[in-house]
Amino acid sequence: MRKVPSSPRVALILLVAAVVAALSGGAAFQALAQGSAPTQTPYPTQTPYPTSTPYPTPTDEAETAGATGAEWTLADDEFTSLYPAGFRFSAQIASSAGDVTRARVVWSHAPGTQRSRPARYDAAADRWVASWEASGGDAVPPWLGVIYTWQATDTAGNSFLSEPVSVEYTDSTREWTRTEGEEIIVFTESLPEEVGQMVVDAMDQQRELFREAWGSLLSYKPRAILFGDNEAWVEWQIGEVNPRVLGTTVSDWGATVQRVSGNDYRDLAYGTVPHEVAHIYQDEFVGFLPVSWFNEGDATFFEANQQYDYLTRVRGIAASGRLPTLLDGSGPSIRGINARDGYDIGYTFWLWLTDTYGVEAHREVMQLIRGGVARNAALEQVTGLSANEIETRWRVWLGASEVAPTLFPTPTMFTFPTVTPFGR
Ligand SMILES: [Zn+2]
């Protein structure tokens, strides 16, 4: 655990030879994905996650045919966080073959969606400057990672792509504590100092479960940004605050942000954060999953602290004869007064599946869904049972006295994300 430095400055000088003329006009620039901005919508965003978009590297361009050759210089590259207003990039860029005609910066917060801004030339300072100004619709919280590259072209038609640089969208206006572990980077504000380490410990404790259940760990460390102070929480959202939303997880940010109320820090660290990180895994390893008992029960499966004994509660529902069916439609609610039903009942389904078929059954089901197989078909393939038999065995395992009603062969329902005040 350490206090964070106030403002990262990056200064590097790069000489890059072997650049190319093949990039004509802005075509390659425009080919880069422009993701839709994250919003205050709680997890998940409506943005399908572009998991495998590789970050461009200089090699990609150097290998392009038709190079005329130019020696590029990138000097005094600087990233400035202007949190909460945004951030600014500036650098000196020169080509041996001609004047630089244009430049821009491309960045991402986590592997996936890339954003960009054109740079303008500041003649007085002899620098190219690109700015991103936060606004209510696309504001991002402090402490996201920013991985960026410069791109430029010169009058001779050569193009340049710098090595990626990693910085952070720092907030130097408040006292933050940064705690980095093997699995997560935690930022806390107006919270007891031990909270960051608790989160690190919790994610360490869950590491092997994540690894087994998904086949591998995330390719990067997700971030948990935890606000103890409401003023700070409101500030980053720049005027578009939904008071019912206490947390947001966005895989394109590689982060979950939480407004912490109360003092159950153990549940925050061991319950909420692993749950939210599981949603990031869902996006990374599966792509878009409709919001339902299926993905909320799955995220709940990764919690190392339960707010109460979920299994006992669901066994009680089963004993009372009120256990809803799962596989014939949208299943139990995850919203409103019964919001916990979907989480708790969904959790018991994943618990049954992995108790019966091993944790690898989780990975197999998710991989099939990623490959385009419908939910029920994926479950049938992995268990070797019909959907009816799956439902019946899960109900019997829970102690339900009656068997499942005959299921309708309906496709998986698509539901839109909404605010879930009681869930996570
Ligand atoms: Zn959730």
Residues whose N, C-alpha, C, O or C-beta is under 5 A from the ligand:
A	BS01	ZN	E296 A299 R424
